Amino acid sequence: MQFKHPEFLFALFLLLIPIVIHFFQWRHYKTEYFTNVRLLKQVVAHSKKRSALKKWLVLLTRLLGLAALVMAFAQPFMPSEVGLHDAAETVIYVDNSYSMQQKGERGELLEQAVQELVQGVPEEKTVRFLTNDRTFPSGRMGDLKNELLKIQYSSAPDAFHTVALRAQNAFSGALDDGKHFIAISDFQKKNFEDPITLDSTIVLSYVQLKGKGAPNFSIDSIALEDRDSEYRELIAYLSSSEKGDYHLAVDLWDGETIFAKNNAHFADEKRTAVAFPIPKRQEIQEGKLVIEDHQLRFDNTFFFSLQDTQKIQVVTVSEKPEDQLFLKKLFKSEEFNLDQELANEIDYQQFGQAHLIILNGLSIFPPGLEAMLKEHFKKGGYLTLIPPRDSRMEGYNTLLQNLGMQGYTGQVEEDLKLTTIHFSHPLYAGVFDGEIDNFQYPTIHAHYGYKGGAPILEYNNQEAFLAKNGRVYIFTASFSPHVNNFVQSPLIVPTFYNMALQSFQPPKPAYVIGEQNKVEIALPMTETGVVHLTRKGVEGDLIPPQRRFDSKIELDLSAYPTDQGIYRLSIGERNLGTLAFNHAREEHEMNFMNFQSERAVSDGLKQFLRMEDYENTADTFWKWFVTFALMALIAEFLILKYLK
């Protein structure tokens, strides 16, 4: 026998009350002596026995009535052999995202959910389990227990509309009704941005697990800023799930050695920053920032790697020195090596190491330039084409056609404005906080037509001012001040800066797992082999997807690795440096749904499983106990009235 509401059984202690009252009201008789009391003694003895019997019977009926009433409120039942809707297909989703590391009443929420499923679902029940990164085969609960106990945390996306779609596809389709989808999670609001659509034959139950509600602290990201000629600052950005006046110790480690300590102060804000001065020549290949926080564990450590990387090589070719001034200002950062060539005296040796070559307003291509540009493109290099003011476009069009691309069409004298920015294009990723309506757009007085590639910037007539075709960026208007004032626009800085960054992507200080991560490493063709990733203390290695060019190798790290930490790059016996990976920090938000649905349970999984068994019982007994309570009440009334 089980109980739907076992907490009411504590009310059985109330049975002590009538027992105590019974003994306090026990009547004591005083003996009086008479001369001839033979007949009186017989009457008194008989009365005492009848009075004691009556009181014991009244006490018994009251105890039975009160006990029956308590049992009725606890709602006892005999569960069916299967439970959880015997006639239904059951799919159970177990959220294994990192927010399930919250501490509940019985440990971390994920561990609590798995243990209660193992203990609460009958072994004979056939179920199917889903997690964020896995779909289990359908089977008996008894056969799936060991697999459930092995569930690990995952950084895989867990938007609930996607989970619901996976659950719907997990049903066999053999039944037209009786399908039960049980979702077990803390249900963060960020996962409910898209509408949830399920087949009408599926019953959805939310089982929301709740932590203790303590604030969570997270190390979100880092940045590097020059402090002076000798030092740079490593700035760590931290966040808290709640506003408050908190102090938090932050430790900076280099491998197994602590490098520095600092204190982060949340002055009634949710975000703060802490800085560490680091000598510019100092390399930290196995760096990590660490805080102590007893809520979520995954965001308490942020891995990074600071090491010397190859600078981006940018070569510009112009006809006149004055045409090179704006480019010199754009690429003065220490991230770039800028080489500016004049068309009549090009040093082609610079082309061999170039990552980005910019042709700025060339009316005539000097001998050998086209061949060198084709070789540069073949090696994986990038090109940026800025047409001349006049209409001599033969060199540009021949180059584009030899690269398998469409050429320019004729020049049009027309005043146009740049009115469209494709904010979603990778060239502007992270540049704007949102789409801007009141931007001061440049004006162009003459332009060429171009129909190839993907537009990035467009005129108000929907023609492209800047387009990308493969690894070639193509402007359709001259940068002459008489034609175009784009050079004065603030838009020119992120445009050319990101062109250069995308032409060569040396290792960054840190990467986010699951994003479109690409790394390029300069390697000569003579150095053959495959690049491996290894992590200290972990057996085996990873071989990510990679493409080989003449002077570099490109690694696609979008799918690998899946665990955060410091990874060492190597090719053969040669060490190529380290890469740092961290999980995305969205799970630290601690902002949860507040369900109002009748199918939502917030009292925990154990209570939900008990209710499910109750709703599918073969026998329920609460009505019988109500009947017993009424019978005890009637019996007490009859005893008090008729037993004299």
N, C-alpha and C positions, 0 to 999 in steps of 0.2 A: 504494500500500500504506500502511496505517495500523497503529498499534499500540494495543492496549488499555492496556498499561502501559509507555509509552515510557521511564519512568524507569530501567528495567532496562538500557536500551541503554548507560548509563554504565559498566556492567560490562565492556564491550568493551575498556576500558582495561586490563583484566586480561590481555589478550593480550600485553602487553609483558613479563609475568613469564616465560613460557616462552622468549621470544626472548632476554631477558637471560641466563637460565640456560644457554641453548644456547651463547651465545658465551663465557661464562665457563668452560664445561666443554670448550671446543674443545681437542683434544689436540695438543701440539707435539712433533714428532719430532726427535731428535738424530742427526746424521749420524756414522757410524763408518766408517773407511776400512780395507779389507782388500786383500791382495795380488791376489787373483783373485776379483772380486765380480760378474762379468758376470751369472751366473745369479741371485744374491741381489738385485741391483738390480731385475731384472724382477719378482721376488716382492714386494719392498717397495712398488714403485710401484703394483702391482696392488692391494695391501692398502689403501693410503691412499685410493685412489679409491672402493673399495667402502665403507670406513668413513665417508667424507664423505657419500656418497649415502644411506647408512642414516640418519645423523643428520638430514639435511635432510628425509627422508621422515617420520621420527618427529616432527620439529618441525611439519611441515605437517599431519599428522593431528591432533596435539594442538591446533593453532590452529583447525583446522576444527571439531573436536569442541567446544571451548570456545565458539567463536562460535555454533555451532548451538544449544548449550545456552542461551546468553544470549538468542538470538532466540526460542527456545521460551518462556522466561519472559516476554518482552515481548509475546507473543501477537500476531503480525502477522495482519492480515486485509485483505481487499478489501471495502470497504463496498458495500452494494447501492446502486442508483441513487437510491433515495428515502431510505432509513433511517427512523428513528423509527417503526418499525412500519408497513411499507408497506401492509399490509391494514387499518390501523386509522384511525378518525377521531381526530384529535389536537386537544385544546383546551389551550392554555398560558395559565396565569394569571401575570401579572407584577405583583408587589406594588409600587405606587408611593406608598405611605404615606411620611410624613416620616421614619420610623425608617430607611428605606432610604438616607438621607443619610450613614449610617455610612461611615467610610473603611475600605475593604478593601485587599488587596494591590495592586489595580490601580485605585484611585480609589474614588468613591462606588459603593455596591452596585448602585443602580439603573442607573447608566451602565454598569457592568461587565456586568450581566445583559443589557442591550440589545445591547451590542457582541458578546457571546459568542453570543447568539441569531442575530444578523445573520451572523456568521461561521460558526456551527456547523450551522445548519439548512439543508439543501439548498434551492436556489431553486425546484426543481420540486415540493417538498413542499407539499401543501394543509393549512393549519392555520387555527385560529381563536384569537385572542388576547383575553384579558380583563385589565382593570385594575380598580382600585377604583371608578373613575368612568366606565368606558367598556367597551363590548363591540364589538370590531372585527368587520366582516363576514368570513366565511370566504373564503380566497383563497390564491393561491400566495405562498410566502415571498418570492419575488423582487419581487412587487407590493406587499408589506406593509412592506418595509424602511424606506422613507421615513417611513411613519406611526409605526413603532416608534421611530425616532430622535427623533420629536417628543414622546414621552411626557413629561409634566410631573408633578411631585409633586402629590398631592391629599390633602385633609383628609377626604375621604368615608369613611364607616364601612367597615371591612374585617374584620368578624367572619367567621371562616373558614367557619362553617356557611352563611352567606349566599353567600359566594363559591362554595362547593361546589354550592349549589342553582342559582346562575347558570350554572355550568359544565355541570351536568346538562341544563339547558334549552337550552344552546348546541349540544348534539349534535343531529344531524338526525333520529336515530331510524331511519335506513335499515338499520343493522346491529344484529343482536341481540347481538353480542360484538365484541371487538377495539376497544373505545373506550378511549382513553388520555387521562387528565387529568393534566397536569404542573403542579404549583404551585411557583413560584419566589418565595421570600420569606426574610426573616430569622425569621419565625414567632414573634412575641411571644406569650407565654402568655395575655395578656388577650384575645386573639382566639379562644381555644379553650375558652371557658367553656361553650358549648353543644355538644351532641353533633352529630357530622357523619354524615349519612345520604346514601349514594349508591346508585344502582342497581347491582345485582350484576354487570352487564355492563361496568362502568367500572373500569379499573385506575387507581389514584391513586398518583402518584409525588411525593414531597416532595423538592425541591432546596433545601437550606438554605444561604443565603449568610451568611457570618460576617464581622464587622468585626474590627478589631485589638484590641478589648477595652478601649480607654481609657475612663475615666469621662466621663460626659456631664453638663453643668451646664445648668440651665434656670431662667428667670424664669417663675414659675407664675401669680402673681396680685399684686394690690396692694390696699391698704386705706388709708382716710383716718381719722385720729384727731386730735381737738382737743388741742393742746399747752398753749396758754394763750389769752388774749384776742387775741393778735396773730398767733400762728403755729399751723399745723396740721402734722401729720407725714404724709408719704407713705411708707408702709411697703411695701417690696417683699419678697415671699416667694420664696426660691430653693430649689432642690433639686439633689441630686447622685445619680447612679445608684449610687454606691459610698460607703461610709463612709470617712472619711479626714480628715486635718488639712490642709485646702485653704484658700488665700486667693485671692479673686477680686475684681478691680476692677469696680465697677459705676458707669456713667456715666449721668447724667440730662441729657437734651437737651430743649430747647424749640425746635422747628423745626430750623434749621441751627446753633443756638447751644448750646454746652454750658452747662448751668445749675448742675450740682453734680457732685461725685465722692465716692464712698465705697468702703469695702472690706468685702466679705462674708467671714466666717470660718466654715468648716465645722469645728467642733471634734469630729472623729470622729463626726459625725452626718450624716444624709442631708438634713436641712432646716435652714435658717437664715433670718434676716430682716435687712434693713438699712433704716434710716430716713433720710429727707431732710426737714429743716424747710423749710416753704414759707409765706410770708406769706399770711394769709387772703384778702387782696384780690388776690393774685397769680393771674392766669389763665394757664394753660398749655394752649393749644388744640391744639398739635401736639407733645405730649410723647411721649418714648420712653425706656425704660431699656435699656441695652446692656451686654452682657458679651462677652468674647472667649473662645470655646470652639471647639476644632478638631474636635469630634465631630459633633453635629447642629447645623445652622445655623438651622433654623426657630424654635427656642425661645431664641435668643440676644438677641432684641429683643422688648420688650413695649411696645405702643402704648397711650397713654391720653390723655384730654382732660379738663382741669379748667377749668370755666367756670361762670359764674353761671347757674343754672337757676331756673325759676319754682318757687316753693314750692307744696306741696300744700295746697289750701284745704279745710278741714274745718269744717262748720257743725253744731252740735248744738242740738236743740230739746228742752227739758225743761219740766216744770210748776213745779218748785221749784229754788232755787239749790243746795240740798244734793245734788240728783240729778246735778249737773254736776261734782262734785269729782273723781270717779275719772277722768272723761274729760279733765279739765284736766291731771291728772298724766300721762296716757298720751300726750298730744300736746304736750308741752313742748319737744320737740326743735326745732332750727332748721330741720328739713326741712318743718315744717308752719306754716301760719297758721291758728290756731284761733279761731273766732267762736262764742260760746255765747249762744243766744237763749232767752228765756222765752216760753212759749206765749201769754201774754196781751199781749206787746209785741214781736212779731217784726218785724225790719227785713228785708223781703223783697229789698232791694237786694243783700244779701249772697249770696242764692241764685244770682244770675246768674253769679258767679265760682266757685261751690262745685264741688269735685270729688266730695266725699263729704258727704252729709247724714245725720245720725244722729237718729232719733226715739226718745227715751228715755221710755217710760212715759206717753204722752199718753192721757188718758181721753177727751178731747173734742178734735177737730180745729177750730182757730179758722177763721173765714171766710177763704177765699183760699188756705189752706195746700195743700189737695189740688191745686188748679190749678197752683200754683207747683212742687209736687213732680212733677207730670206733665210740665211744661215742662223741668224739670231733667233728668228721665229721657230726654226726647226729645233733648236736647242731648248725650247720652252720659254723663251723670252717674251716680253710684252711690248706692244707698240702703242704710241699715242700720236695721232695725225691731226695737225692743225693746218688747214689749207691756207694758201697765200691770198693776198688782197686781189691780185689780178686773176685772170681766168686760165692761167697756164697750169692745167691739172693733169698733164700727160703722165708725169712721174708717179703721182699718187694713184691714178687709175690703173696704170700698168702694174704697180706693186700689189694693189688689192686684187686684181684679176689673177696674178700669179700665185696669190695666197688662197685662191678659190673663193673670192668674195666679190660682191657687187661694187661697182665704182660709183663715183659722184656723177650727178647730172649737172646741167648748166646753172650758172649763177643768176639769181633773181634780185633785182634792186627793189626792196620793199621794207618798210619799217615794221618790225615785229618786236614783241616782248616775250621773254621767257616766263611762262605762266604755269608750267606743270613740272613738278619734281616727283619722280617715282621714288617715294620714300622707302618702299619695300626693297629696292634694288640693293644688292650687297655693297655697292659703292658707298651708300649712305647709312649702312647699319650702325646704329648707336650714335649717329651724328645729331639727330633731332629727337627731342622728347615726344613730339607728336607732329601731326600735320599742321603746317603753318599757312594761314590765309593772308596775313598782312605783310608778307615778305616783299622787300624792295627788289623787284626783279630787273635784270639787265635789259637793255634795248639793243637790237641789232638792225642795221640799215641795209645789209645785203647778205645773202646766204646761198649755199649750194643745196641741191636736193640730194637726199640719200634715203633709200628705202630698205637697206639691209640691216640685220642685227636687231637688238632689243633697245628701244629708246630709254634713255635715262633722264634727259632734260628735253622739254618740248616747247615750241613756240605756241602762241595763241591760235595758230592755224593747224595745230596738231602734227606739224612736221618736227622731225628730230633736230635738236641743236647738238646733242651728244648722244651717241649710240655705242653699244658694245657688240662686237661680232667676234666671238671666240676670245682670243687674247689681244684684240685690237680695239682701242678706244678711238672713236671717230668724231671729231667736231665738224660741223657743217658751215662754220663762219670763221673768217680771219679774225685774229686778235689785234689787228691794227686799230689804234684809237679812233680812226675815222669811220670804222665799220662797227666796232663792238666795244662796249664798256664792261665786258665780263671781268676784265682784269681788276676793276675797282670794286667788284661785288664780293661780299664776304663768302659767297658760295664757292669761290675759286680755291680757297684754302683746303677745305675737306675733300674737294673733288680731286685735286692733284695729289694731295697727301695720301688718300686712300688708293689712288691708282698705283702709286709707288709701293704701298704696303701690300697690295694684292699681287704685285709682280714678283715678290719674293717674301716668303713667310717663314722667317727664322723662328726658332723656339721662343715662346712667350714665357714669362715667369710662372704662369699657372693656366690650366685649362679646366673647363667644366665638362664632366663626363656626359656623353649623350648629345653634345652639340656638334655642329659640322666643323670639326677640328682638322686642319691640314697644316702640316709642317714640312718645310723644305730645308734640305741640308746640302750644302755645296760639297760635291764630290767629283773628282775627275773621272773620266771614262775608264782610266786604267785601273781604278779601284773597283773590282767586281765583288759581288756577294749580295746577300740579303740582310736587311736591317732587322735586328731582333730587339724586343723590349723585355727586360727582366726586372723583377722587384726583389729587393733584399728580403731574405727570410721566406721567400715563396719559391717552391720548386717549379721548374718548367719556365717557358718563355712564350712570348706572343710574337707573331709575325703579322704585322698589319698590312693591309693592301698598300702597294707602293708602285710608283711609276718612275722609270729611269730616263733622264735626259742626259745630254752630253756633259753638262757641268753641274748637275744637281740631281737629287732624288727627292721625290714628293711622296710623303706618307699621308694616308687617309686614316685619321684616328677617330672617326665619327662613331664607330661601333665598338672599338676597343681602345683602352681597357674598360672594365666595368667596376673595378674597385679603386678607391682613391688611395693615393700614396705617391712615392717617388719612384720613377722607372728609369732605368739606365738604358741608353741607346748604344748599340754596338753593331759592327759589321766585321765578321771574322773575329780577330783578336783585338781590333781597334775600338777604343772607347770614343763614342761620338758625343758624350755629354749626358745630361739628365733632363727628364720632363716631369712636371708635377701635375697631378690630376686631383680634382675635388668634385664631390657630388654637388648638384644644384641645391641652392639654399631655400627654395620655395617652401619646403616642408616645415620650416621653423616658424611659420606665421601664427599657428595656434588660434585660428579663427574658424569656428565650427558651426555647422548647421544646427538649427533648432527646429526639429521636425514637429509638425502638428498632425501628422497622419495617424489614423487608427492602427495602421500596420507598423508603426514605429515604436520601438522599445528602447528606453534609455536606462532601465534598471539592471542591465547587464545580460550577458549571454546565458548564464546559468538560469536566471529567471525566465528568459525567453524559451529555452528548451523545456523547462518545467511546464510552462503554459502550453507549448505545442503538444506535449504529452497529454495534458489535461483536455485539450480540445479534441483529441483523438482517442479518448478512453473508451474501453469496453464497458466499464461500470463506474458510475459516480455515486457517492453515498451521502452527500450533504443533506438531501431530502429526508433520508432515513434518520439522520441524527436530529433534524428539526422535529420529526415525528416523536422520537424518543424524548426530546426535551419537553414537548407538549404533554406526553403521557406521564412524565415525572411530575409536571406541574399539576395535572389532574389528580394523580395519586396522592400528592401532598394535600390537596384540598379535601379529598375524601377522608384521609386519615385524621386531619384536624377537625373535621365536622362530625364524623360518626364513631371514631374510636374514643370512648369516654374513659 
